[in-house]
Amino acid sequence: MIFVCSFISYKAGKNSSTLSIQNSSSGGALDYGSFQPFVDAIKDKYYFDIDYDKMNTEIKKAIFSSLGDPYTQYMTEKDMKELKKTSTGKFIGIGVQVSVNDKGEVVVVAPIKGGPSQKAGIQSEDVIVKINDEALNKNDLESAVKLMRGNEEIGSEVKVTIKRIVDSEEKIIDFTIKREEITTESVISKLLDNGILYVQITNFAEKTGVDFEKAIDEGLSKGAKSLIIDLRNNPGGLLTAVKQVADKLLPEATIMKIVDSKGKETFEKATGKGLNIPIVVLINKGSASASEVLSVALHDNKKATLVGEKSFGKGIIQSIFPINNGGKTEGIKMTVAEYFGPNGTKIHKVGLEPDYKIEQKNNSKIGIEHLNEDKQLQKALDLLK
């Protein structure tokens, strides 16, 4: 199972059984009737049996695929149910978050901490080239997700072939990974020496905001005087969860600027009291989307210092639009806007540069349990001592 909600997403769009689509070049309606002669020819002449449900589904997929945006796609009823499961943080799969790079390749944003992919050795920036020896098409994130998801049986295996750059050389590596039931705790915290509170956010799910507030309050009650927020290998998640976290940290400040398809600008604001202690945020190449929103919000508001490596660079927002189609709840996942930092900082295809760039060769050896090997965390601790 892939964490398919690895991007910022509004919780839902409007329910609708039809969408009115206009041709932007002519102002007129698109000519969907032009499909009819082809369908009629199939009905009249095709020799084999016709699966009209499959034909219908593939036409819908093709419409969104033609946009060339891997984050915009038609979602079947099953896809909608799976999306709901992933946002709760419990599912069966191999535990890896993926995206598409500028070359159209399926690339690992981050393996889920403690999941089968991380244990097998999958790393951020690995390019997935084959699944079960089947080569992946360019910009086909959906197929990659479904192939890795498979039958969703615990213990079932999937072969994942990746391309990795090692010492400037390209290597092809095969992994055979068993699917497991994965429960992701999105907030992990520990009070360290010198009153430094360490809080790791692995993704932004439904409970993240509440769990983060609890971790902060407990840490402060035990004498926390400064804070490290670890967003490394955090692929993103729900915008509502980001806002809850920001509300705890920022006093009535701008979180981000959003620009929609019409060029309209809106500003997301923090509405909490804020936290008046030094903050260091850890980021790396696996920090994407929602984690970049929080990082840039804290940095642009001069609330936090960034330590680590340049972030992933995904600065676009997807909305989920449920479609009630003949009693079936299908849907559309669609890119609807781009976000920028409070100071207008661009993220998409750019990423965030840390204030202190510290390279970490082994990204599977990060976090509080690997303190002696985690140079980025060590730098954060030094800054707060």
C-alpha positions as CSV (number, residue, x, y, z in Angstrom):
1,M,0.0,0.0,0.0
2,I,1.3,3.4,-0.9
3,F,0.6,6.4,1.2
4,V,-1.3,8.1,-1.7
5,C,-2.2,11.1,0.3
6,S,1.3,12.3,0.1
7,F,0.5,15.8,-0.8
8,I,-1.5,18.7,0.7
9,S,-5.2,18.1,0.3
10,Y,-8.4,19.8,1.3
11,K,-10.6,17.3,3.0
12,A,-13.3,17.3,0.3
13,G,-14.8,19.2,-2.6
14,K,-18.4,19.5,-3.4
15,N,-20.5,16.5,-4.2
16,S,-21.7,16.6,-7.8
17,S,-23.0,14.2,-10.3
18,T,-21.9,16.2,-13.3
19,L,-19.2,18.7,-14.1
20,S,-19.6,21.6,-16.5
21,I,-16.4,21.8,-18.6
22,Q,-15.7,24.6,-21.0
23,N,-13.2,24.8,-23.8
24,S,-10.8,27.6,-22.7
25,S,-9.8,28.4,-26.2
26,S,-13.2,28.8,-27.8
27,G,-15.5,29.3,-24.8
28,G,-17.7,26.5,-26.0
29,A,-18.4,23.1,-24.6
30,L,-16.0,20.3,-25.4
31,D,-17.3,18.0,-28.1
32,Y,-17.8,14.7,-26.2
33,G,-20.0,13.5,-29.0
34,S,-16.8,13.0,-31.1
35,F,-16.3,9.8,-29.1
36,Q,-19.6,8.3,-30.4
37,P,-18.5,7.2,-33.9
38,F,-15.7,5.2,-32.3
39,V,-17.9,3.6,-29.7
40,D,-20.5,2.8,-32.4
41,A,-17.8,1.1,-34.5
42,I,-16.8,-1.1,-31.6
43,K,-20.4,-2.0,-30.9
44,D,-21.1,-2.8,-34.5
45,K,-17.9,-4.6,-35.6
46,Y,-15.8,-5.8,-32.6
47,Y,-15.6,-9.6,-32.5
48,F,-15.0,-10.2,-28.8
49,D,-17.2,-9.5,-25.8
50,I,-17.1,-5.9,-24.7
51,D,-16.6,-4.9,-21.0
52,Y,-18.4,-1.6,-21.0
53,D,-17.7,-0.9,-17.4
54,K,-14.0,-1.2,-18.1
55,M,-14.3,1.0,-21.2
56,N,-16.1,3.7,-19.1
57,T,-13.4,3.6,-16.4
58,E,-10.5,3.8,-18.9
59,I,-12.1,6.7,-20.8
60,K,-12.3,8.6,-17.5
61,K,-8.7,7.8,-16.6
62,A,-7.6,9.0,-20.1
63,I,-9.3,12.3,-19.7
64,F,-7.2,13.2,-16.6
65,S,-4.1,11.5,-17.9
66,S,-4.2,13.8,-20.9
67,L,-3.5,16.8,-18.6
68,G,0.0,15.5,-18.0
69,D,-0.3,16.1,-14.2
70,P,0.5,12.9,-12.2
71,Y,-1.3,14.3,-9.2
72,T,-4.6,14.8,-11.1
73,Q,-6.6,11.6,-11.7
74,Y,-9.9,9.9,-11.8
75,M,-10.7,7.8,-8.7
76,T,-12.8,4.7,-8.7
77,E,-15.1,3.8,-5.8
78,K,-12.3,1.5,-4.5
79,D,-9.8,4.3,-4.8
80,M,-12.0,6.6,-2.7
81,K,-12.3,4.0,0.0
82,E,-8.5,3.5,0.1
83,L,-7.9,7.2,0.3
84,K,-10.1,7.4,3.4
85,K,-8.2,4.5,5.0
86,T,-4.7,6.0,4.4
87,S,-5.8,9.3,6.1
88,T,-6.5,7.3,9.3
89,G,-2.9,6.0,9.4
90,K,-3.7,2.3,9.3
91,F,-3.5,0.1,6.2
92,I,-1.9,-3.0,4.6
93,G,1.0,-2.5,2.3
94,I,4.8,-2.0,1.9
95,G,4.9,1.5,3.5
96,V,6.4,3.8,1.0
97,Q,5.4,7.3,-0.2
98,V,6.0,8.1,-3.9
99,S,5.8,11.0,-6.3
100,V,6.8,11.7,-9.9
101,N,10.0,13.7,-10.8
102,D,10.6,16.0,-13.7
103,K,11.5,13.1,-15.9
104,G,8.1,11.4,-15.3
105,E,9.8,8.7,-13.2
106,V,8.1,7.3,-10.0
107,V,10.4,8.4,-7.2
108,V,10.4,7.5,-3.5
109,V,9.7,10.5,-1.4
110,A,10.2,8.5,1.8
111,P,9.7,5.1,3.3
112,I,7.3,5.0,6.2
113,K,9.3,4.7,9.4
114,G,9.4,1.1,10.7
115,G,7.6,-0.2,7.6
116,P,8.6,-3.1,5.4
117,S,10.1,-0.8,2.7
118,Q,12.4,0.9,5.2
119,K,13.4,-2.4,6.7
120,A,14.2,-3.8,3.3
121,G,16.5,-0.8,2.5
122,I,14.3,1.4,0.2
123,Q,15.6,5.1,0.5
124,S,14.4,8.5,-0.4
125,E,15.2,9.5,-4.1
126,D,15.2,5.8,-5.2
127,V,13.6,5.7,-8.7
128,I,11.2,2.8,-9.1
129,V,11.7,1.3,-12.5
130,K,9.8,-2.0,-12.3
131,I,7.2,-3.7,-10.1
132,N,7.1,-7.5,-10.3
133,D,9.3,-7.2,-13.4
134,E,6.8,-4.9,-15.1
135,A,8.3,-1.7,-16.4
136,L,6.5,1.5,-15.3
137,N,5.3,4.0,-17.8
138,K,6.2,7.7,-17.6
139,N,4.0,9.8,-15.3
140,D,1.9,6.8,-14.3
141,L,1.8,7.2,-10.6
142,E,-1.6,5.5,-10.3
143,S,-0.4,2.2,-11.9
144,A,2.7,2.1,-9.7
145,V,0.5,2.5,-6.6
146,K,-1.9,-0.2,-7.6
147,L,0.9,-2.7,-8.5
148,M,2.6,-2.2,-5.1
149,R,-0.7,-2.3,-3.3
150,G,-1.5,-5.7,-5.0
151,N,-4.1,-7.9,-3.2
152,E,-3.5,-6.2,0.1
153,E,-2.9,-9.5,1.9
154,I,-0.6,-9.6,4.9
155,G,2.5,-11.6,4.0
156,S,2.0,-11.4,0.3
157,E,5.2,-10.4,-1.6
158,V,6.0,-7.7,-4.2
159,K,9.2,-7.3,-6.2
160,V,10.3,-3.7,-6.4
161,T,13.2,-2.8,-8.8
162,I,14.8,0.6,-8.1
163,K,17.5,2.8,-9.7
164,R,19.9,4.4,-7.2
165,I,22.9,6.7,-7.7
166,V,25.8,5.4,-5.5
167,D,29.1,7.3,-5.7
168,S,28.1,8.9,-9.0
169,E,27.2,5.5,-10.5
170,E,23.8,4.3,-11.4
171,K,22.8,1.0,-9.8
172,I,19.8,-1.3,-10.3
173,I,18.7,-3.0,-7.1
174,D,15.9,-5.5,-6.6
175,F,13.9,-5.8,-3.3
176,T,11.4,-8.5,-2.5
177,I,9.1,-7.0,0.2
178,K,6.3,-8.6,2.2
179,R,3.2,-6.5,2.8
180,E,2.3,-5.8,6.4
181,E,-0.4,-4.1,8.4
182,I,1.0,-0.6,8.9
183,T,-0.1,1.7,11.7
184,T,1.5,5.1,11.5
185,E,1.8,7.1,14.7
186,S,2.3,10.6,13.1
187,V,3.7,12.3,16.3
188,I,6.6,10.9,18.3
189,S,8.1,12.9,21.2
190,K,10.8,12.8,23.8
191,L,12.1,15.3,26.3
192,L,15.9,15.4,26.1
193,D,18.7,16.9,28.3
194,N,18.9,20.7,28.7
195,G,15.1,21.0,28.3
196,I,15.1,20.3,24.6
197,L,11.8,18.7,23.4
198,Y,12.2,16.5,20.3
199,V,9.0,16.0,18.3
200,Q,8.9,14.0,15.1
201,I,6.0,14.4,12.7
202,T,6.0,11.5,10.2
203,N,3.0,12.7,8.2
204,F,0.0,15.0,8.6
205,A,-3.0,12.8,9.2
206,E,-6.4,13.4,10.9
207,K,-5.0,13.1,14.5
208,T,-1.7,14.8,14.0
209,G,-2.8,18.3,15.2
210,V,-4.3,16.9,18.4
211,D,-1.4,14.6,19.1
212,F,1.1,17.4,18.4
213,E,-0.7,19.8,20.9
214,K,-0.6,17.0,23.5
215,A,3.1,16.4,23.0
216,I,3.9,20.1,23.3
217,D,1.8,20.6,26.4
218,E,3.3,17.5,28.1
219,G,6.8,18.7,27.2
220,L,6.2,22.2,28.6
221,S,4.7,20.8,31.8
222,K,8.0,18.8,32.3
223,G,10.2,21.8,31.7
224,A,10.8,22.0,28.0
225,K,12.6,25.2,27.1
226,S,13.3,24.7,23.3
227,L,11.9,22.5,20.5
228,I,13.2,20.4,17.6
229,I,10.5,19.5,15.0
230,D,11.7,16.6,12.8
231,L,10.0,16.7,9.4
232,R,12.5,14.6,7.6
233,N,11.0,12.0,5.3
234,N,7.6,13.5,6.0
235,P,5.7,13.4,2.6
236,G,2.8,15.7,3.6
237,G,-0.8,15.1,4.2
238,L,-3.8,17.1,5.3
239,L,-3.8,20.9,5.2
240,T,-6.2,21.0,8.2
241,A,-3.5,19.1,10.2
242,V,-0.8,21.6,9.2
243,K,-3.0,24.5,10.3
244,Q,-3.6,22.9,13.7
245,V,0.2,22.5,14.3
246,A,0.9,26.0,13.1
247,D,-1.8,27.4,15.4
248,K,0.1,25.9,18.3
249,L,3.4,27.5,17.2
250,L,2.5,30.8,15.5
251,P,0.7,33.8,17.1
252,E,-1.8,35.1,14.5
253,A,0.6,34.9,11.6
254,T,0.3,34.0,7.9
255,I,0.9,30.3,7.2
256,M,0.9,30.5,3.4
257,K,-0.3,32.2,0.4
258,I,-2.5,30.2,-2.0
259,V,-3.0,31.1,-5.7
260,D,-5.8,29.2,-7.5
261,S,-6.3,28.5,-11.2
262,K,-7.9,31.9,-11.8
263,G,-5.0,33.8,-10.2
264,K,-7.0,34.6,-7.0
265,E,-4.8,34.9,-3.9
266,T,-5.9,33.8,-0.4
267,F,-4.0,33.6,2.8
268,E,-4.1,30.9,5.4
269,K,-3.7,32.3,8.9
270,A,-2.7,30.9,12.2
271,T,-5.1,31.7,14.9
272,G,-3.5,30.4,18.1
273,K,-1.4,32.0,20.8
274,G,1.9,30.7,19.6
275,L,4.9,29.3,21.4
276,N,7.6,31.5,22.7
277,I,10.6,29.2,22.7
278,P,13.5,28.6,20.3
279,I,12.6,26.2,17.5
280,V,14.8,24.2,15.0
281,V,13.1,22.3,12.2
282,L,14.9,19.3,10.5
283,I,14.2,18.8,6.8
284,N,15.6,16.6,4.0
285,K,14.9,15.5,0.5
286,G,12.0,13.4,1.8
287,S,10.3,16.5,3.3
288,A,7.5,17.3,0.9
289,S,4.3,19.3,0.5
290,A,2.6,19.8,3.9
291,S,5.9,19.5,5.7
292,E,7.3,22.2,3.5
293,V,4.2,24.4,4.3
294,L,5.0,24.2,8.0
295,S,8.7,24.7,7.5
296,V,8.3,27.8,5.3
297,A,5.6,29.2,7.6
298,L,7.9,29.0,10.6
299,H,11.0,30.2,8.7
300,D,9.4,33.1,6.9
301,N,7.9,34.3,10.2
302,K,11.4,34.1,11.7
303,K,10.1,31.5,14.2
304,A,12.5,28.6,13.4
305,T,15.9,27.7,12.0
306,L,16.0,25.1,9.3
307,V,18.7,22.4,9.5
308,G,19.4,19.5,7.1
309,E,19.1,19.2,3.3
310,K,17.0,20.9,0.6
311,S,13.4,19.7,0.8
312,F,11.5,17.9,-2.0
313,G,9.8,20.8,-3.7
314,K,6.1,20.0,-4.0
315,G,4.2,23.2,-3.8
316,I,0.8,22.4,-5.4
317,I,-2.5,21.6,-3.7
318,Q,-4.9,18.8,-4.6
319,S,-8.6,18.7,-3.7
320,I,-10.7,15.6,-3.6
321,F,-14.1,16.0,-5.4
322,P,-16.5,13.1,-4.6
323,I,-18.8,12.4,-7.6
324,N,-22.1,10.5,-7.0
325,N,-22.4,8.5,-10.2
326,G,-25.5,6.3,-10.2
327,G,-25.1,5.4,-6.5
328,K,-21.4,4.9,-6.7
329,T,-19.1,7.3,-5.0
330,E,-16.3,7.9,-7.5
331,G,-14.1,11.0,-7.4
332,I,-11.5,13.3,-8.9
333,K,-8.2,14.2,-7.3
334,M,-7.2,17.4,-8.9
335,T,-4.5,20.0,-8.7
336,V,-6.3,23.2,-7.9
337,A,-3.7,25.7,-6.6
338,E,-0.1,26.5,-5.8
339,Y,1.1,27.6,-2.4
340,F,3.9,30.0,-1.4
341,G,5.4,30.9,1.9
342,P,4.2,34.0,3.9
343,N,6.9,36.1,2.2
344,G,6.1,34.7,-1.3
345,T,8.7,32.0,-1.1
346,K,8.2,29.6,-4.0
347,I,8.4,25.9,-3.2
348,H,7.2,24.0,-6.2
349,K,10.1,22.4,-8.1
350,V,12.4,24.5,-6.0
351,G,12.4,23.2,-2.5
352,L,13.5,24.9,0.7
353,E,17.2,25.5,1.4
354,P,18.2,25.0,5.1
355,D,20.0,27.6,7.1
356,Y,22.5,25.0,8.1
357,K,23.1,22.4,5.3
358,I,24.2,19.1,6.9
359,E,24.5,16.0,4.7
360,Q,23.2,12.7,6.0
361,K,24.5,9.8,4.0
362,N,22.3,7.1,5.6
363,N,18.7,8.4,5.8
364,S,17.6,5.1,7.4
365,K,19.7,6.0,10.5
366,I,17.9,9.2,11.5
367,G,15.8,10.1,14.5
368,I,16.2,10.1,18.3
369,E,17.0,6.4,18.4
370,H,20.0,7.0,16.1
371,L,21.4,10.1,17.8
372,N,25.0,9.0,17.6
373,E,24.8,8.6,13.8
374,D,22.4,11.5,13.0
375,K,24.6,14.5,12.2
376,Q,21.6,16.7,11.4
377,L,19.9,16.1,14.8
378,Q,23.3,16.6,16.5
379,K,23.5,20.0,14.8
380,A,20.0,20.9,15.9
381,L,20.9,20.0,19.5
382,D,24.1,22.1,19.3
383,L,22.1,25.1,18.2
384,L,19.7,24.9,21.1
385,K,22.2,24.2,23.9
